[in-house]
Amino acid sequence: MFILDTNVISELRHGKPQQSAEVRAWAAGQPSNRLFLSAISILELEIGIRSLERRMPPQGSALRAWLAGVRVAFAGRILPFTEDTAPVCASLHIPDRRSERDAMIAATAIEHGFTVVTRNVSDFADTGVALINPWVA
């Protein structure tokens, strides 16, 4: 099972300019019931869309509709950050602090025994989570 990092789900958006053929091929080769999102990626996407809606309403509106579709497509496969995930996440900050959101995504993957699919493998280094970079053929 896989948790798609925010950069992966963004890369898979239909109509995105210069999409990675490698990422699309990797995703197409996976059964959809094995692909999950973290609620933290929904947070990151929501922040980006809200910012864009303020600056460029038509583009923000288009991405808002896309995100609504993502949420429907991943219904039942968006993993929450819970009280059980929190201690796992806290352990990822010791001895060195890391990005809160990346640690939350990594902790969710560790808790469920999933692999994180991301371009930013260095953000998850030394967490113990299994990683796949679909940009690398």
C-alpha positions in Angstrom: 0.0 0.0 0.0 1.2 3.5 -0.8 0.7 7.0 0.6 1.0 9.5 -2.2 2.9 12.6 -1.1 1.4 16.0 -2.1 3.8 16.4 -5.0 2.7 13.1 -6.5 -1.1 13.7 -6.4 -0.4 17.2 -7.9 1.7 15.7 -10.7 -1.2 13.4 -11.6 -3.7 16.3 -12.1 -5.1 16.1 -15.6 -4.1 19.2 -17.6 -1.0 19.9 -15.5 1.7 21.3 -17.8 4.8 19.1 -18.4 3.6 16.1 -16.5 6.1 13.4 -15.7 5.5 10.4 -17.9 7.3 8.2 -15.3 4.9 9.3 -12.5 1.9 8.7 -14.7 3.1 5.3 -15.8 3.9 4.3 -12.2 0.4 5.4 -11.0 -1.3 3.7 -13.9 0.4 0.4 -13.0 -1.0 0.4 -9.4 -4.5 -0.8 -8.5 -6.4 2.3 -7.2 -7.3 0.5 -3.9 -3.6 0.5 -3.0 -3.2 4.3 -3.3 -3.9 6.4 -0.3 -3.5 10.0 0.7 -2.7 11.5 4.1 -5.0 14.2 5.5 -1.8 16.3 5.7 -1.7 16.3 1.9 -5.3 17.6 1.8 -4.1 20.3 4.2 -1.2 21.2 1.9 -3.4 21.3 -1.2 -6.1 23.3 0.6 -3.5 25.9 1.7 -2.2 26.3 -1.8 -5.7 26.5 -3.4 -6.9 29.1 -0.9 -3.8 31.2 -1.6 -4.4 30.9 -5.3 -8.1 31.7 -5.0 -7.1 35.1 -3.4 -4.6 35.9 -6.1 -6.0 34.3 -9.2 -9.7 33.4 -8.7 -10.3 31.5 -11.9 -7.2 29.3 -11.5 -8.1 28.8 -7.8 -11.6 27.8 -8.7 -10.3 25.2 -11.2 -8.0 23.7 -8.6 -10.9 23.8 -6.0 -13.0 21.6 -8.4 -10.0 19.3 -9.0 -9.5 18.8 -5.2 -13.1 18.1 -4.8 -12.7 15.3 -7.4 -9.6 14.0 -5.6 -11.5 13.8 -2.3 -14.3 11.8 -4.0 -11.8 9.5 -5.8 -9.9 8.8 -2.6 -13.0 8.5 -0.4 -12.2 6.0 2.3 -8.5 6.2 1.4 -7.6 9.5 3.1 -5.7 8.6 6.3 -6.1 10.8 9.3 -3.4 12.0 11.7 -4.6 10.5 15.0 -3.6 10.4 18.7 -1.9 7.1 17.8 0.1 8.7 15.0 1.3 11.6 17.2 3.9 9.6 19.3 5.3 8.1 16.1 5.6 11.6 14.6 7.2 13.0 17.8 9.9 10.3 17.6 10.8 11.4 14.1 11.9 14.8 15.5 14.5 13.4 17.9 17.4 13.9 17.8 16.9 16.3 14.8 13.8 18.3 14.1 12.3 17.9 10.6 9.4 19.5 8.7 6.2 19.0 10.7 4.1 18.0 7.7 6.6 15.6 6.3 7.0 14.0 9.7 3.2 13.7 9.9 3.0 12.0 6.5 5.9 9.7 7.4 4.4 8.8 10.8 1.1 8.0 9.1 2.9 5.7 6.7 4.9 4.0 9.5 1.7 3.5 11.6 0.0 1.7 8.7 3.0 0.0 7.3 2.7 1.9 4.0 5.3 3.2 1.5 5.6 6.9 0.9 5.6 7.8 -2.8 7.4 11.1 -3.3 9.9 13.1 -5.3 11.3 14.6 -2.1 12.9 11.4 -0.7 15.4 13.5 1.2 12.6 15.0 3.3 11.8 11.5 4.5 15.4 10.3 4.9 16.2 8.5 8.2 12.5 8.1 9.2 12.5 4.4 8.6 9.6 4.7 6.2 9.8 2.8 2.9 10.1 5.2 -0.1 9.5 5.2 -3.8 10.5 8.0 -6.2 8.3 7.6 -9.3 10.2 10.3 -11.2 13.2 7.9 -11.4 12.5 5.5 -14.2 
